[in-house]
Structure formats: structure tokens, C-alpha cells
Amino acid sequence: MQRREFLGALAGTAVLGTFGAFRAHAASATGKAKVVVVGGGYGGATAARYLREWSGQGIEVTLVEPNASLVSCPLSNLVLAGSKRIGDITLSYEALAKRHGVNVVRDHVSAIDPARRVVRLAGGGTLPYDRLVLSPGVDVLSGEIPGLAQPGGDQILHAWKAGPQTVDLRRQLEAMPDGGTFAITIPLAPYRCPPGPYERACLVADYFSRAKPRSKVLILDANPDVTSKGALFKQVWATRYKGMIEYRPQYNTIDVDPATRTLKFEVQDDERADVLNVLPPQRAGAIAVASGLATANGRWCEVDFLTFESIAVPNIHVLGDAIQIAPLMPKSGHMANQHGKVAAAAIVSLLAGQAPNPEPLYNNTCYSFTSAREAIHIASVHRYDAAQKTMVTVPGAGGLSAAPNALEGTYAQAWADAIWTDMLG
Ligand SMILES: Cc1cc2nc3c(=O)[nH]c(=O)nc-3n(C[C@H](O)[C@H](O)[C@H](O)COP(=O)(O)OP(=O)(O)OC[C@H]3O[C@@H](n4cnc5c(N)ncnc54)[C@H](O)[C@@H]3O)c2cc1C
């Protein structure tokens, strides 16, 4: 998809009318309706911005986020390759506050009281809401790999939430001697960013081919096959990284011994490596689980796809990676951004006493770098199916790269620049 088409698709996501007053339930000095957004990542930041913009600043929006800035997971694998620094993917909340009038509160939501419609902050105090938006991302279930709690287990990183672990994993790769092995383990789907682990394997191999050419990358995947862009990744591994990347499907990691840097699997023999990158299974962020919203296997939150309102608790809208996805809907930043817009438009309508758009349509484009310069993409379009009450892919829409190329590397950077501006203003 060309950059212009992508921007057009983003802009065209919501269908909006003209609204009068927004009905406020929560006590408000201004008389304005209040929305609290929990989590300033791809879903939450987008929802906060568009709630303000599409209500004509008629809704008071408070965004609660513990981190001072947003460190983007998209492009974070380039930090591991050494072609970007963590500062290049660290983004400010300033424009969201100053330009869009979002009240950004640096805190952590410790509890939600849906009966009284208030959230409690870890730092003390409560915030009332008319509608609550929850986009807490994923919790990485490290407890499912018991050895991670053993001495030295803290040196075995997932780096699946961009930030300090990204920097530490890069340091481990730099310290690894030439001729060593980097092993990445992948949990059974669904997990955050289906192509992300395979992109990471490519970018670590790209670094090795320049700095440590005798080294190896081992991909140990619990899934029966590559979960996204399989043919394209396999082609790159067989050509550009021939002899350097080895892919093994159906390797379900169940434990690790930090003392010997050994991985243990459900079926196969143990494997030792010099740098271990263990991605444990995942579920919706802890606040969603603790609030009784994770209705699918206790892991993911089921929502009404017209509004993203939880099926379990009224007036709470859950977005992004935390939701139980519709078929072929990836857990991606692009998708979380689209959720944020559909939810914002629906909440603006609902608070004005109007029905939400009955036919939401959204798209997804996932770029993956296969080297520091070249990238591939997969794109899809999803529409609401009223009979099935879920999102379905639109046949014939979307697309897939023919092969890795440098032009798409420039598109991938442009995608990131565009979506960061879109989310954060
Ligand atoms: C290595 C990697 C590469 C990726 N590459 C891509 C890519 O190229 N394209 C793409 O589209 N996607 C990509 N993704 C996926 C993308 O990062 C996620 O899908 C996206 O971040 C999901 O958005 P979210 O809002 O659900 O969660 P997040 O963006 O993780 O945001 C969640 C936020 O909630 C906050 N939070 C959690 N609990 C609380 C609480 N109790 N109180 C207050 N705040 C709270 C957290 O601090 C966090 O800031 C990648 C992911 C990884 C790991």
C-alpha cells in the first residue's frame, strides 16, 4: 500500500455527524462528559486524541499512563540491529496535552469500580468517568516459564515491551562472541505482533552478518509454521541469511535453566544458546484481567466490534492487544490505532445520544524489516458482519509484498512517522 493510500485510509476510518451536548453522568465542574483512557500506547493515545477532536473538545479526556514517554515497539527491532537508537523510537505526550487538551496523568490505574464509574490511581485519588477506555496492552506471563524466577533469570529477556529490555538485549548481542548462538522462542498464537519475532530474527542476523559472521540465529517456534508472511520470511532465511538462520516449528518452550542458558521444550531435547530471547505466552494487561473483562479463557477481553464496549461490563471499552481478536485480525499497533478511532467515534455518538456507525471498516498494514534497509508488508481490510457480529476480511482487498526491497524500507519508516503523528498529534 502506498503511503498516501495509508494516510487516506486512516483519515477515512470514522463516520461522524454533528453533535450537540454530551450527556454527563460523572460529576463535572464544567458539565462536560468525562472519558478516562487507561494506557497511552497505540490504542489509548489514538482514542484520547480523537475523542477530543471529534467531540469538538466537548468531552473531557484524561489519559492515565505510568511512563513519561511512549517507546514504540514498531521499529524497536532496528535498535537490536544497531541501525536505530532507543531515542529514535521514544515519543512525547506533550502534543496530546498541549495541542489536543488531553489531561495526561502520569500514574497507574490500580482498580476500577464499574458500579460507581470511578478508577483508582496507584498514587492515590480517584477519577470519575462516563465512559472508560482501556488499552493496557499485554501481560507477559513469565510465570509460565518457571526458570525465569531462578537466579540469573532476570538476564533472560523478552524485550516484547519496548524500553529498557530492548537496550539490554542489544548489549547482550554486542557482548556475545563471534561464533555464538542467539535463540528466540515464540509462544503459541495469539501473541502480540505475529511477524515481530521473525523480523527480529532477520535483524539480529543482519547485525551478525556485519559484526559476527560466524554466529547463528535459532528460531524455536511453538506454532506449526511461521504465523505471518511465511513464504517471504522463509525465502529471506534461505537466501540472504543462508546458513545463519535456522527455523524449527513445533518447539514449545516450557522452561529455561539460566545457569547453563539452556531451553527446555515440551517434546524435543534441550538446546543451549549464548543469548536467550524468551517470549512467554501473553494475555490482556493485568488491569483488564483483574476487572473481570478477560472473558475469553481468562486471557483476552471480548468486545462488541461496533463500539469496543466490553461484553461483560457496561461503559468500559477495551482496545488493542488486550481484546479477543476477530478471525485474521492481528494484534498490531496499526490495528490498535484503528480500534482507537472506531471506539472514539462510537463513544462520541453514544455520549450525544446517537447510535454508533453500524458499518465500521478498518485496515491493517504490517511492515517487517528483513534487513536494516529492506522491508516487506502484508495488508488487509476488515468490515463488520452484522449477521455474525464480528469483523471479517474483505476479499480481494489488502496485499502482500512480492519480495523484500529497499523502497518498502522507506515506506515502513514513513508508516511509523505517520502513525506516531496520528496517535500523538
Ligand atoms: C518487537 C515488536 C515489533 C512490533 N512491530 C509492529 C509493527 O511493525 N507494526 C504494528 O502495527 N505493530 C507492531 N507491534 C505490535 C504493537 O506494538 C502492539 O500491537 C501495540 O503496541 C498494541 O497497542 P496497545 O494500545 O494495545 O498496547 P501498548 O501500545 O503496549 O500500550 C499499552 C499501555 O498501557 C499502559 N498500561 C498498562 N496497564 C496500565 C494501568 N493499569 N494503568 C495505566 N496504564 C497502563 C502501558 O504502560 C502501555 O503504555 C510490534 C510489537 C513488538 C513487540
The ligand as an SDF file (V2000), in Angstrom:
LIG
                    3D

 53 58  0  0  0  0  0  0  0  0999 V2000
    9.1230   -6.1760   18.5930 C   0  0  0  0  0  0  0  0  0  0  0  0
    7.7620   -5.6830   18.1830 C   0  0  0  0  0  0  0  0  0  0  0  0
    7.5890   -5.1310   16.9250 C   0  0  0  0  0  0  0  0  0  0  0  0
    6.3180   -4.6830   16.5410 C   0  0  0  0  0  0  0  0  0  0  0  0
    6.1790   -4.1460   15.2850 N   0  0  0  0  0  0  0  0  0  0  0  0
    4.9660   -3.7160   14.8770 C   0  0  0  0  0  0  0  0  0  0  0  0
    4.8070   -3.1270   13.5960 C   0  0  0  0  0  0  0  0  0  0  0  0
    5.7490   -3.0060   12.8170 O   0  0  0  0  0  0  0  0  0  0  0  0
    3.5580   -2.6970   13.2470 N   0  0  0  0  0  0  0  0  0  0  0  0
    2.4910   -2.7980   14.0890 C   0  0  0  0  0  0  0  0  0  0  0  0
    1.3910   -2.3790   13.7070 O   0  0  0  0  0  0  0  0  0  0  0  0
    2.6210   -3.3560   15.3220 N   0  0  0  0  0  0  0  0  0  0  0  0
    3.8170   -3.8160   15.7350 C   0  0  0  0  0  0  0  0  0  0  0  0
    3.9580   -4.3470   17.0010 N   0  0  0  0  0  0  0  0  0  0  0  0
    2.7600   -4.5390   17.8490 C   0  0  0  0  0  0  0  0  0  0  0  0
    2.3670   -3.2640   18.6110 C   0  0  0  0  0  0  0  0  0  0  0  0
    3.4370   -2.7920   19.3740 O   0  0  0  0  0  0  0  0  0  0  0  0
    1.1780   -3.5630   19.5400 C   0  0  0  0  0  0  0  0  0  0  0  0
    0.2100   -4.2820   18.8380 O   0  0  0  0  0  0  0  0  0  0  0  0
    0.5870   -2.2520   20.0710 C   0  0  0  0  0  0  0  0  0  0  0  0
    1.5420   -1.5960   20.8680 O   0  0  0  0  0  0  0  0  0  0  0  0
   -0.7030   -2.5220   20.8470 C   0  0  0  0  0  0  0  0  0  0  0  0
   -1.2250   -1.3230   21.3480 O   0  0  0  0  0  0  0  0  0  0  0  0
   -1.9630   -1.3050   22.7810 P   0  0  0  0  0  0  0  0  0  0  0  0
   -2.5040    0.0590   22.9470 O   0  0  0  0  0  0  0  0  0  0  0  0
   -2.8720   -2.4740   22.8760 O   0  0  0  0  0  0  0  0  0  0  0  0
   -0.7850   -1.5980   23.8110 O   0  0  0  0  0  0  0  0  0  0  0  0
    0.5250   -0.7390   24.1220 P   0  0  0  0  0  0  0  0  0  0  0  0
    0.9380    0.0480   22.9280 O   0  0  0  0  0  0  0  0  0  0  0  0
    1.5020   -1.6870   24.7100 O   0  0  0  0  0  0  0  0  0  0  0  0
    0.0660    0.2730   25.2320 O   0  0  0  0  0  0  0  0  0  0  0  0
   -0.3530   -0.1610   26.4970 C   0  0  0  0  0  0  0  0  0  0  0  0
   -0.0800    0.9440   27.5000 C   0  0  0  0  0  0  0  0  0  0  0  0
   -0.8840    0.7360   28.6740 O   0  0  0  0  0  0  0  0  0  0  0  0
   -0.1500    1.1150   29.8030 C   0  0  0  0  0  0  0  0  0  0  0  0
   -0.7680    0.4590   30.9610 N   0  0  0  0  0  0  0  0  0  0  0  0
   -0.8950   -0.8690   31.2080 C   0  0  0  0  0  0  0  0  0  0  0  0
   -1.5490   -1.0840   32.3620 N   0  0  0  0  0  0  0  0  0  0  0  0
   -1.8670    0.1440   32.8680 C   0  0  0  0  0  0  0  0  0  0  0  0
   -2.5400    0.5840   34.0380 C   0  0  0  0  0  0  0  0  0  0  0  0
   -3.0320   -0.2760   34.9350 N   0  0  0  0  0  0  0  0  0  0  0  0
   -2.6710    1.9210   34.2510 N   0  0  0  0  0  0  0  0  0  0  0  0
   -2.1930    2.8190   33.3320 C   0  0  0  0  0  0  0  0  0  0  0  0
   -1.5500    2.4490   32.2080 N   0  0  0  0  0  0  0  0  0  0  0  0
   -1.3830    1.1240   31.9730 C   0  0  0  0  0  0  0  0  0  0  0  0
    1.2900    0.6580   29.4790 C   0  0  0  0  0  0  0  0  0  0  0  0
    2.2290    1.3730   30.2520 O   0  0  0  0  0  0  0  0  0  0  0  0
    1.3720    0.9620   27.9880 C   0  0  0  0  0  0  0  0  0  0  0  0
    1.9260    2.2360   27.7290 O   0  0  0  0  0  0  0  0  0  0  0  0
    5.2240   -4.7870   17.4350 C   0  0  0  0  0  0  0  0  0  0  0  0
    5.4120   -5.3300   18.7050 C   0  0  0  0  0  0  0  0  0  0  0  0
    6.6730   -5.7860   19.0810 C   0  0  0  0  0  0  0  0  0  0  0  0
    6.8580   -6.3500   20.4610 C   0  0  0  0  0  0  0  0  0  0  0  0
  1  2  1  0
  2  3  1  0
  2 52  2  0
  3  4  2  0
  4  5  1  0
  4 50  1  0
  5  6  2  0
  6  7  1  0
  6 13  1  0
  7  8  2  0
  7  9  1  0
  9 10  1  0
 10 11  2  0
 10 12  1  0
 12 13  2  0
 13 14  1  0
 14 15  1  0
 14 50  1  0
 15 16  1  0
 16 17  1  0
 16 18  1  0
 18 19  1  0
 18 20  1  0
 20 21  1  0
 20 22  1  0
 22 23  1  0
 23 24  1  0
 24 25  2  0
 24 26  1  0
 24 27  1  0
 27 28  1  0
 28 29  2  0
 28 30  1  0
 28 31  1  0
 31 32  1  0
 32 33  1  0
 33 34  1  0
 33 48  1  0
 34 35  1  0
 35 36  1  0
 35 46  1  0
 36 37  1  0
 36 45  1  0
 37 38  2  0
 38 39  1  0
 39 40  1  0
 39 45  2  0
 40 41  1  0
 40 42  2  0
 42 43  1  0
 43 44  2  0
 44 45  1  0
 46 47  1  0
 46 48  1  0
 48 49  1  0
 50 51  2  0
 51 52  1  0
 52 53  1  0
M  END
$$$$
